[in-house]
Amino acid sequence: NWKMPEFYEYIHSVDPACLIGNNHHIQPIEGEDFQMFERDLPGQNTAGYSEGQMVSDKLPLEMCQTMNHTWGYSVKDRDYKTSAQLIATLAKAVSLNSNLLLNIGPRADGRLPEAALALLKEIGQWMKVNCESIKGCGPGPVAEQEW
């Protein structure tokens, strides 16, 4: 028993502005400030990490995704998602009222991989044109449809 509610209460007593999220893949625990979904959109469970985990209607949501297959830098992992895939993930996250945390594993010297920088530039160019469709938006009034 990790006594997480008590631990979270202590963290908030030390720093009330600290946000607590935990990718434990279960329902949020008292004291957490947002619900986190690892490599998955809220309620989707396509990655298999959130089976049985209901989407909170009380906490903000966050989807955490990698640009390739690793959370840290890996010289061997050059299989990056395309900017179109990452933009689609961003749009879908927004439509589910979720933040998107896009992870980039830096090199040992702190520099970001060139492939990651190129993707960020492409996403930035898309955002320059389409930011109004993302910023400040949330879920639409119509439920997702199967096409």
N, C-alpha and C positions, 0 to 999 in steps of 0.2 A: 504494500500500500504506500504509494508515493505521497499521499495527502496533498494532491495538486491544488485543491481550493485554498488550503492554508498557505501553500507555497506561493500561489498567485497573489493572494492577499498581501503577503510579505513583500513581494516585488512591487506591487502597487503602493505599498506604504513607503518604500524607499524612493520610488519615482512614479508618481501618479500619472505621468504622461507616457509611461512605457506601455507599448502595445504588446499583448501576449497572444500568440497563435501557436498551435502545436499540430504537427502533422501525424498525430497518433492514429488517424483513420477511424475514429469512433465519433460519437456525438460530442459536441462541445462540452467541456467541463466548466463548472462555475468558476468565474474569474477570467476566462479567456475573452479577449476583446474582438476576435473575428474568427470565422470558421475557414479553415484552410483545406484545399483539395490539391493533392500532389499529382501532377501530370494528367489532370482530369478537370473537366468542367463540372461545376456543381450539379449534382444529381445524375450525372452521366454514367459513371463507373466503367468507362471504356478501358481504363488502365488496370482495373481490378483492385484498386486500393481502397475504394469506398463502399464496398458491398454492405448493404444494410444501413449505411449512414444517410440519415435524412438531412435535407438542406434546412438550415436554421432560418426561421422567419424573424428572429430577434437580433441576430448579429450580422455585421457586414461580412461579405464573402470574398475569398481570394483564391484564385487558381494559380498554382506555381508550375511553370513550364520551363524546360531547358531548350536551348537553341539546337542542340544536337542530342546525344544520348547520355551525357554525363553532367553531374552537378559541378564538378571541378574541371580544371584544364586537363585534357588528355591529348597528347601528341598523336595518338592512334585514332581518335574519334574525329573524323573529318566529314561525317555524314550529317550535315546541317540541314535543318528544315529550310524550305524556301521562304522568301519574304511573303509570298502569297499565302502560304500555310500559316505563318505567324500572324499576319493581318487578319485572316479568317478566324483564327483563335481569339484574337483581341476583340473582334466584332461580336463573336459568339459570347465571350465572357461578359462584355458590356450588356448584351441582350438578356443575360441571366442576372444582371445587377451585381456583377462580380468584378473585382479588381484583377488585373493580370500582372503577376510578378514574373518577369522574363529573366531567367538566370543566365549569367555569362560567367564562365570559369576563366579567371585571368591566369596568365602565365606566371611562372615563379618570380619574374622581375616586376610583376604588376601590370604589364602591358596586356591589352586585350587582343585576342586572335584576329588577324586580318579578316577572316571569314565572318566573324561576329560583327566587326565594325562595318563591313560592307552591307550586311543585313540591316543593321541599325540605320544606316544611311538610307537604304531603300524604304524602310518603314517610316523614317522621318519625312521623306519626300511624299509618301502617301498621306501622312498626317497633315502636311502643309495644305494639301488640297481637300482632305476629308475630315479634318479635326472636328468640325461642327457635328458630324454624324456620330462621334465617339464621346467627346468631352461633355460631362454633365448629363449624359443620357443614362437610361436604365432600361428595365424590361419594357417591352411594348405591350399594348393592350390585348394582342392576339396571341394565343398559345402557339407553340411550335407545331408546324404541320409536317406530315410526311408527304413528300412530293414524288 
